[in-house]
Amino acid sequence: MRSIASNVREAATPSADAFAGLQKERQLSLVLLSRAPGVDATTLTRQQAQTDESLRRMKEVLADLSGNSPQDVVDRINALNSMLDELPQQRAQVKTGTANPQAVYDYYNGLMDAGVSLFGHQARLVPDAEAGQADIQAVTIFQAADWMSRAATVGSRGLLNGKFTPAERTEFVRLVGAYHSSVDTTIPFALQQPRSQYDSLRTSPEYRTLLDLEGRIINGDTGVTDGQWRAAAGPVHEKLVQIAARQAEDAADLGLDQANSRLTAVLVGSLIALLAVVVGIVLALRISNRLVSRALVTRLASLREDTLRLAQERLPHIVARLRGGEQVDVHRDMPPLDYGNDEIGQVADAFNTAQYTAVAAAVKETQAREGVNRVFLDIAHRNQGLVHRQLKILDKLEREEENPEQLDSLFQLDHLATRARRNAENLIILAGEQPGRQWRKPVRLSDVIRAAVAETEQYVRVRVNPVPDRALVGVAVADTIHLLAELVDNATAFSSPRSEVIVHSSAVPHGIVIEIEDHGLGMTQEERLQANAKLSNPPDFETMAFRGESRLGLFVVARLAARRGIKVELRDSPYGGTVALCVLPPNIVAPHSAAGDITETTQMPVRSFHDQRHGHLEEHPSFPVTLAPEVRAALNAGAVPAVSATDASVDEENPVVAPQDGKPALPRRKKRQNLAPQLIQPGELPHAEPVTGERSAERTRDGLAAFQRGTRDARLTDDWRSEGAPSS
């Protein structure tokens, strides 16, 4: 530190004088080459003599500096000397008037850049951070002074020639802005004395005159003369060079002070350390013979390593295997530590006992968890079976009931049972298994979304926008329905009872996007971030229980999304509320043409009128489709007759079927008469064919499907709601 600080101090003043002389020589050389009237070479010759003297002193300092500097500094010194060797040739061309002004300007600029590179690199080698930063600031201030000198040179050329070329004006503006910006950003962090000098410079008349002339030249004022310009720029340039030199000297002094203080600290610290080492050696020699032996230290170090390896590697691995349900042989996987029968061996035996106790506790905990999980699943399956049986009974009662009020009550019970079934499936999902509902064939996306809406409590508040012609593969239908039902249920639960929940869906290149938008109070940013983190990385059920989480809907959604590769994210709605964004991956999307009926499930082959609205599913795939007698009679009697365009008029009254067997007549619905506009989809309701005496199985199936879709769509209209439909 002392050596580098001394070198910087010795080289600062000669180098500043030499480069300042080169800057003046550059300006005078270009003024002479302009061949303006009244310009002679006497001033240039006198300046060249002064510059040669400054260069001689700088070369002597650089020669001494090369002897104890790194190679990269020596290379920069050699590069600067090589360029200085060309100076006599450049001067001769200027003197004879054969030199190119731009080449002369570029040569002197290259000299300045080589000097800035040399001293900037040398400043970065200063070991002390504070002194090194001060040296770099000195180089920056000197570079700003060089930019000002270049601007003065370009300004003199333009003023002597009577006009500025576009290139000269651009160069002038760039240089003026560069040196002002560099000085203004560097001086506030400089040392105290250079800052005081710069403050005095800024308040001086020369500096204000220079700023005024710079602005006039930039604005194209032709009233500025070269004499005015050089009289204002020269003193300011000299003071900037002096500020740079003062900054370099003060930085070198600071480096010397820091080096001296550190040298003193090193000497004092070394003496103290030496004394401490001597005392420590004496004490160690006296104690080692009585307390410590090499064998004891080795055994203790080995015991420490073995215990740390068991505690940090083997024991966590065995506990993780136990949690995963694997069988663990404790004696094979955790061999005991054997260190003899002395005190160290007794410590090892105590640790063996501790680790065996920990493993035994982990085994008991795993067994208890498995038992609780089995009981948990057994209760969930029993509950699910009871709900399925209840739904079957309700389906039978709905088919046989003709009283509208009683039928409405049955529908409410049916909906409550549907929600209970979803709760039972939640328990199964949380236990790590998959619910029983499955489909063999792909199912239309529209049926999946409507089945999910039907499983929510306030389904009448949900509006489903047009759905793209896509389908989902059968294995993902149940999980997707359950996932969407949970999100829709959350949207209705956390929004106003009078607001709508809107379901958008669209096909994208990477699958299908489903947006569930509510107009509730929304979520805070912290709550939304926590919920999205839970959805992207579902935590363990034990972690949820430990945190006291009572809302498990998002946890179920996260489990289902992770199982099927569905991306779920909560966002703020621009209209207020929350938007749940679901991206279904392409691997679970199937073409619309391959879709089957949503009733073709492995658990429920038959679906009643209310099932089509609520998404009820039975259990066994091999049961044949069985229709109630009254439903079959209605189909055979023409329950879905062909309707012409004129008969489907909205203004026409509904026809009434004649009473049969003394029972009250039931109204008949016209095709699309009460269908809401947003639910009309092209090709969704096929035209019925005239009923003949002989009906094939395919025609019977198509008729039943059309009947179910028609009744489902009728229940979605406002007219059905006004007739006493349940609101939740």
Secondary structure, 3 states (H helix, E strand, C coil): CHHHHHHHHHHHHHHHHHHHHHHHHHHHHHHHHCCCCCCCCHHHHHHHHHHHHHHHHHHHHHHHHHCCCCHHHHHHHHHHHHHHHCHHHHHHHHHHCCCCHHHHHHHHHHHHHHHHHHHHHHHHCCCCHHHHHHHHHHHHHHHHHHHHHHHHHHHHHHHHHCCCCHHHHHHHHHHHHHHHHHHHHHHHHCCHHHHHHHHHHHCCHHHHHHHHHHHHHHCCCCCCCHHHHHHHHHHHHHHHHHHHHHHHHHHHHHHHHHHHHHHHHHHHHHHHHHHHHHHHHHHHHHHHHHHCCHHHHHHHHHHHHHHHHHHHHHHHHHHHHHHCCCCCCHHHHCCCCCCCCCHHHHHHHHHHHHHHHHHHHHHHHHHHHHHHHHHHHHHHHHHHHHHHHHHHHHHHHHHHCCCHHHHHHHHHHHHHHHHHHHHHHHHHHHCCCCCCCCECCCEEHHHHHHHHHHCCCCHHHEEECCCCCEEECHHHHHHHHHHHHHHHHHHHHCCCCCCCEEEEEEEECCEEEEEEECCCCCCCHHHHHHHHHHHHCCCCHHHHHHHCCCCCHHHHHHHHHHHHCCEEEEEECCCCCEEEEEEECHHHEEEHHHCECCCCECCCCCCCHHHHHHCCCCCCCCCCCCCCHHHHHHHHCCCCCCCCCCCCCCCCCCCECCCCCCCCCCECCCCCCCCCHHHCCCCCCCCCCCCCCCCCHHHHHHHHHHHHHHHHHHHCCHHHHHCCCCCC
